[in-house]
Amino acid sequence: MEAFEALSLGADHRSITILDQSQLPNRMVYHTATTLEEMTEAIRSLRVRGAPAIGIYAGYCVYVLAQQLSQTCQDIMSIQKQLIHMGEVLIAARPTAVNLPWAVKRMLQKASVCTSVPQLLSCLGEECVTIHQEDMEMCLKISEYGLSLLKEGDGVLTHCNAGPLATSRYGTGQGPFHLAAERGFPLHVYADETRPLLQGARLTAWELKRAGVDVTLICDNMASMVMREGRIQACFVGCDRVAANGDVANKIGTSGVAILAKHYGIPFYVLGPTSTIDLSCPDGEHIPIELRDPEEIRSLWYQEPMAPQDVPCLNPAFDVTDHSLITAIITEKGICRPPFTQSLASLF
């Protein structure tokens, strides 16, 4: 795999730099955030995206903000109070991916037990690095489990982007493909372009080509045809939130792929870390779905709008795939199969 630096701390630990995913695949541009406003903008505008990557980024953001606060204040209680408010602002940037509140709350919990500013900075610095390292280990384990479900020469359909850009290494939904390439394990991946933001075209195809994976890009509405022609032996996707019953929120269009896979008798696998499992959420009806700017549909990738200016556009960023359509949910702790209410709960 050809490596790239997706995230780094500034030398003084008061800024954070990311590879700007909104500029790919044509430009590798790095974006530096120093203020809370810049950090939340990077999340909302998808400069950083992918549930695990957002969590990692948020962990570093809390640490960077604490470093900044310590320059003007040495009152530990005041810093803790300000961090709680800043954490709430970060969490509000995107409501669907559970990794964002998970990472922020984990950092704030560490901060809450500190009794001095130096201790707080040390604890938060260690914790954000730990979150990052855990994600790298998680990606490898998920990739191993996922690859165990494939055989050489399989065709695999994937939707959206759940590779290294969306995580820290390998990925979740695309992790097995990167691991396969490293090991000389032949696969043929079909990547949906993933309208309207084109994560499959701009990011997944870019990553897989760099990794030496045999990949073919298709439009979203071509999935049924390639399945019908027998080109697909499995579907692998990532996830942004998993409810207690196994319903899964992922990029818009995922549920359609799952329905097609069910029709054609193709196994449909969801890959994600246990941090995306929200046992407090009973089912998909309780997962908040982010609605994004209608202009992403109308004009984002065009020189001029490709729809009438006065036509309403509905732009949900995610959909919910019913648990009945999912063959298995693959985590770093193992492969969960139905009934998911039991197999997911057993992980904890």
C-alpha positions as CSV (number, residue, x, y, z in Angstrom):
1,M,0.0,0.0,0.0
2,E,1.4,3.4,-1.0
3,A,1.3,5.4,2.3
4,F,0.1,8.9,2.7
5,E,-0.1,11.2,5.8
6,A,-3.7,11.7,6.6
7,L,-3.4,13.5,10.0
8,S,-0.6,15.2,12.0
9,L,-0.3,17.5,14.9
10,G,1.4,20.8,14.7
11,A,4.9,21.1,16.2
12,D,3.5,23.1,19.1
13,H,0.4,20.8,19.5
14,R,-1.9,23.8,19.0
15,S,-3.1,22.9,15.5
16,I,-4.0,19.8,13.5
17,T,-3.4,19.1,9.8
18,I,-5.4,16.7,7.6
19,L,-5.3,15.5,4.1
20,D,-8.3,17.4,2.7
21,Q,-10.6,14.7,1.3
22,S,-12.8,17.3,-0.5
23,Q,-9.9,18.0,-2.9
24,L,-9.3,14.4,-4.0
25,P,-8.6,12.8,-6.4
26,N,-7.2,15.6,-8.5
27,R,-5.2,17.4,-5.7
28,M,-3.5,16.3,-2.5
29,V,-4.1,19.4,-0.4
30,Y,-3.5,19.6,3.3
31,H,-5.8,21.6,5.6
32,T,-4.7,23.0,9.0
33,A,-7.3,23.7,11.7
34,T,-6.4,25.8,14.7
35,T,-9.8,27.2,16.0
36,L,-12.9,25.3,17.1
37,E,-14.7,26.9,14.1
38,E,-12.1,25.6,11.7
39,M,-12.3,22.1,13.2
40,T,-16.1,21.9,13.0
41,E,-16.0,23.3,9.5
42,A,-13.6,20.5,8.5
43,I,-16.1,17.9,9.8
44,R,-19.2,19.5,8.2
45,S,-17.6,20.2,4.8
46,L,-16.2,16.6,4.7
47,R,-12.5,17.6,4.6
48,V,-12.3,14.8,7.1
49,R,-15.0,12.0,6.8
50,G,-15.5,8.4,7.6
51,A,-16.8,7.4,11.1
52,P,-13.5,6.2,12.6
53,A,-11.5,9.1,11.0
54,I,-13.9,11.6,12.4
55,G,-13.5,10.1,15.9
56,I,-9.7,10.1,15.6
57,Y,-9.8,13.7,14.4
58,A,-12.2,14.8,17.2
59,G,-9.9,13.2,19.8
60,Y,-6.9,15.3,18.6
61,C,-9.1,18.4,18.4
62,V,-10.0,18.2,22.1
63,Y,-6.3,17.8,22.9
64,V,-5.4,20.8,20.7
65,L,-8.1,22.9,22.2
66,A,-6.9,22.1,25.7
67,Q,-3.4,23.1,24.7
68,Q,-4.7,26.4,23.5
69,L,-6.8,27.1,26.6
70,S,-3.8,26.4,28.8
71,Q,-1.9,29.3,27.2
72,T,-4.3,31.8,28.8
73,C,-5.7,30.0,31.8
74,Q,-4.3,27.8,34.5
75,D,-7.6,27.2,36.3
76,I,-8.2,23.5,35.8
77,M,-12.0,23.8,36.5
78,S,-12.4,26.6,34.0
79,I,-10.6,24.6,31.3
80,Q,-12.7,21.5,32.0
81,K,-15.9,23.6,31.7
82,Q,-14.8,25.2,28.5
83,L,-13.8,21.8,27.0
84,I,-17.3,20.5,27.8
85,H,-18.8,23.3,25.8
86,M,-16.3,22.9,22.9
87,G,-17.0,19.1,22.9
88,E,-20.7,19.8,22.5
89,V,-20.0,22.0,19.5
90,L,-17.8,19.3,17.9
91,I,-20.4,16.7,18.4
92,A,-23.1,18.8,16.8
93,A,-21.0,19.1,13.6
94,R,-22.4,15.8,12.2
95,P,-25.2,13.9,14.1
96,T,-25.2,10.4,12.5
97,A,-21.7,8.9,13.0
98,V,-21.5,7.7,16.6
99,N,-17.7,7.7,16.6
100,L,-17.7,11.5,16.9
101,P,-19.6,11.7,20.3
102,W,-17.8,8.5,21.4
103,A,-14.4,10.0,21.0
104,V,-15.2,13.4,22.4
105,K,-16.9,12.0,25.4
106,R,-14.0,9.6,26.0
107,M,-11.6,12.6,25.9
108,L,-13.8,14.7,28.2
109,Q,-14.0,11.8,30.7
110,K,-10.2,11.7,30.9
111,A,-10.2,15.5,31.4
112,S,-12.8,15.4,34.1
113,V,-10.6,13.4,36.6
114,C,-7.5,15.6,36.2
115,T,-6.6,17.9,39.1
116,S,-4.0,20.1,37.4
117,V,-3.4,21.6,34.0
118,P,-0.2,19.7,33.3
119,Q,-1.9,16.4,34.2
120,L,-4.8,17.3,31.9
121,L,-2.6,18.0,29.0
122,S,-0.6,14.9,29.5
123,C,-3.6,12.7,29.9
124,L,-5.4,14.1,26.8
125,G,-2.2,13.8,24.7
126,E,-1.9,10.2,25.6
127,E,-5.6,9.5,25.1
128,C,-5.9,10.9,21.6
129,V,-2.8,8.9,20.5
130,T,-4.3,5.8,22.1
131,I,-7.5,6.3,20.2
132,H,-5.5,6.5,17.0
133,Q,-3.4,3.5,17.7
134,E,-6.5,1.4,18.7
135,D,-8.0,2.3,15.4
136,M,-5.0,1.0,13.5
137,E,-5.1,-2.3,15.4
138,M,-8.8,-2.4,14.9
139,C,-8.5,-2.0,11.1
140,L,-6.1,-4.9,10.8
141,K,-8.3,-7.2,12.8
142,I,-11.4,-6.3,10.9
143,S,-9.5,-6.7,7.6
144,E,-8.4,-10.2,8.7
145,Y,-11.9,-11.3,9.6
146,G,-13.3,-9.8,6.4
147,L,-10.7,-11.4,4.1
148,S,-11.5,-14.8,5.7
149,L,-15.0,-14.6,4.1
150,L,-13.6,-14.3,0.6
151,K,-11.9,-16.6,-1.8
152,E,-9.3,-15.8,-4.5
153,G,-10.8,-14.3,-7.6
154,D,-14.1,-13.1,-6.0
155,G,-15.8,-10.1,-7.2
156,V,-16.8,-7.7,-4.4
157,L,-19.1,-4.7,-4.6
158,T,-18.5,-1.8,-2.2
159,H,-20.3,1.5,-1.6
160,C,-19.0,4.8,-0.4
161,N,-15.5,4.9,1.2
162,A,-14.4,3.0,4.2
163,G,-10.7,2.6,3.5
164,P,-7.6,4.3,4.9
165,L,-8.9,7.8,4.4
166,A,-12.0,7.0,6.5
167,T,-10.0,5.3,9.2
168,S,-6.3,5.2,10.1
169,R,-5.0,2.2,8.2
170,Y,-6.4,-0.4,5.8
171,G,-10.0,0.6,6.5
172,T,-13.1,-1.2,7.6
173,G,-15.4,-1.9,4.6
174,Q,-12.5,-1.7,2.2
175,G,-9.8,-3.0,4.6
176,P,-9.9,-6.6,3.3
177,F,-9.1,-5.4,-0.2
178,H,-6.0,-3.5,0.9
179,L,-4.9,-6.5,3.0
180,A,-5.5,-8.8,0.0
181,A,-3.3,-6.7,-2.2
182,E,-0.5,-6.8,0.3
183,R,-0.7,-10.6,0.4
184,G,-1.1,-11.2,-3.3
185,F,-4.6,-12.4,-2.8
186,P,-6.5,-11.6,-6.1
187,L,-9.9,-9.9,-5.9
188,H,-11.9,-7.7,-8.3
189,V,-13.6,-4.8,-6.6
190,Y,-16.5,-3.0,-8.1
191,A,-16.8,0.5,-6.5
192,D,-20.1,2.4,-6.7
193,E,-19.5,6.0,-7.5
194,T,-21.8,6.9,-4.5
195,R,-23.9,9.9,-5.5
196,P,-24.1,12.8,-4.7
197,L,-20.7,13.3,-3.1
198,L,-18.9,10.6,-5.2
199,Q,-16.9,9.1,-2.3
200,G,-16.6,5.9,-4.2
201,A,-15.3,7.6,-7.4
202,R,-13.1,10.2,-5.8
203,L,-11.8,8.3,-2.8
204,T,-12.3,4.5,-2.9
205,A,-11.2,4.2,-6.6
206,W,-8.2,6.5,-5.8
207,E,-7.1,4.5,-2.7
208,L,-7.6,1.1,-4.3
209,K,-5.6,2.0,-7.5
210,R,-2.8,3.3,-5.3
211,A,-2.8,0.0,-3.4
212,G,-2.7,-2.1,-6.5
213,V,-6.2,-3.5,-6.2
214,D,-8.0,-4.6,-9.3
215,V,-10.9,-2.1,-9.2
216,T,-13.7,-1.1,-11.6
217,L,-15.8,2.0,-11.0
218,I,-19.5,1.8,-11.8
219,C,-22.4,4.2,-11.4
220,D,-24.7,3.5,-8.4
221,N,-27.6,2.4,-10.7
222,M,-25.4,-0.2,-12.4
223,A,-25.2,-2.5,-9.3
224,S,-28.1,-4.6,-10.2
225,M,-26.7,-5.4,-13.6
226,V,-23.3,-6.4,-12.4
227,M,-24.9,-8.6,-9.8
228,R,-27.3,-10.2,-12.4
229,E,-24.3,-11.0,-14.6
230,G,-22.6,-13.0,-11.8
231,R,-19.7,-10.6,-11.3
232,I,-20.4,-10.1,-7.6
233,Q,-19.8,-12.8,-4.9
234,A,-20.1,-10.5,-1.9
235,C,-20.9,-6.9,-0.8
236,F,-18.7,-5.2,1.7
237,V,-19.6,-1.8,3.2
238,G,-18.7,0.3,6.2
239,C,-21.0,1.8,8.8
240,D,-21.5,5.0,10.7
241,R,-23.8,3.6,13.4
242,V,-25.1,0.2,14.3
243,A,-28.3,-0.1,16.4
244,A,-28.8,-2.7,19.1
245,N,-31.0,-4.8,16.7
246,G,-28.4,-4.8,13.9
247,D,-30.0,-2.0,11.8
248,V,-27.1,0.0,10.2
249,A,-26.8,3.6,9.1
250,N,-24.3,4.1,6.3
251,K,-23.9,6.3,3.3
252,I,-27.1,6.9,1.3
253,G,-27.6,4.2,-1.2
254,T,-26.3,1.4,1.0
255,S,-29.8,0.0,1.8
256,G,-30.5,-0.2,-2.0
257,V,-27.4,-2.3,-2.5
258,A,-28.5,-4.6,0.4
259,I,-31.9,-5.1,-1.1
260,L,-30.4,-6.0,-4.5
261,A,-27.9,-8.4,-2.8
262,K,-30.8,-10.1,-1.0
263,H,-32.7,-10.5,-4.3
264,Y,-29.7,-12.1,-6.1
265,G,-28.6,-14.3,-3.1
266,I,-25.3,-12.4,-2.5
267,P,-24.0,-12.1,1.1
268,F,-24.0,-8.6,2.4
269,Y,-21.4,-7.8,5.0
270,V,-21.1,-4.6,7.2
271,L,-17.6,-3.9,8.6
272,G,-17.0,-1.5,11.4
273,P,-15.4,-1.1,14.9
274,T,-17.3,-1.8,18.1
275,S,-17.2,2.0,18.7
276,T,-19.9,2.3,16.0
277,I,-22.2,0.0,17.8
278,D,-24.8,2.0,19.8
279,L,-26.6,-0.4,22.2
280,S,-28.5,2.6,23.6
281,C,-30.2,2.9,20.2
282,P,-32.8,0.2,19.9
283,D,-33.2,0.2,16.1
284,G,-32.8,2.2,12.9
285,E,-35.9,4.3,13.5
286,H,-34.0,6.0,16.3
287,I,-30.8,6.9,14.3
288,P,-30.7,10.6,13.4
289,I,-30.2,11.1,9.7
290,E,-28.2,14.1,8.5
291,L,-29.8,16.3,5.8
292,R,-27.3,18.1,3.7
293,D,-27.3,21.1,1.3
294,P,-29.6,20.4,-1.7
295,E,-27.0,22.1,-4.0
296,E,-24.9,18.9,-3.6
297,I,-27.4,17.3,-5.9
298,R,-28.1,20.2,-8.2
299,S,-24.7,21.7,-8.9
300,L,-21.8,20.5,-6.8
301,W,-19.8,18.8,-9.6
302,Y,-21.1,20.7,-12.5
303,Q,-20.0,23.9,-14.3
304,E,-23.7,24.9,-14.3
305,P,-26.7,23.4,-12.4
306,M,-28.0,20.1,-13.8
307,A,-31.5,20.6,-12.4
308,P,-34.0,23.5,-12.5
309,Q,-33.2,26.1,-9.8
310,D,-36.7,26.0,-8.4
311,V,-37.1,22.3,-8.1
312,P,-36.9,21.0,-4.5
313,C,-34.1,18.6,-3.7
314,L,-34.0,16.2,-0.8
315,N,-30.5,15.2,0.3
316,P,-30.2,12.7,3.2
317,A,-26.6,11.8,3.7
318,F,-27.3,8.4,5.1
319,D,-29.9,5.6,5.0
320,V,-30.7,2.7,7.3
321,T,-30.2,-0.9,6.2
322,D,-32.6,-3.2,7.9
323,H,-30.9,-6.0,9.9
324,S,-32.8,-8.6,8.0
325,L,-30.8,-7.8,4.9
326,I,-27.4,-8.2,6.6
327,T,-25.5,-11.5,6.5
328,A,-23.0,-10.5,9.2
329,I,-21.5,-7.5,10.9
330,I,-17.7,-7.8,11.2
331,T,-15.9,-6.1,14.1
332,E,-12.4,-6.2,15.5
333,K,-13.8,-8.6,18.1
334,G,-15.2,-11.1,15.6
335,I,-18.0,-11.8,13.2
336,C,-21.5,-11.2,14.4
337,R,-24.4,-13.1,12.8
338,P,-28.2,-13.0,13.4
339,P,-29.8,-12.7,15.8
340,F,-27.9,-9.4,16.2
341,T,-29.6,-8.5,19.4
342,Q,-27.6,-11.3,21.0
343,S,-24.4,-11.3,19.0
344,L,-23.8,-7.6,19.2
345,A,-24.6,-7.5,22.9
346,S,-22.1,-10.3,23.5
347,L,-19.2,-8.2,22.3
348,F,-19.6,-6.0,25.4
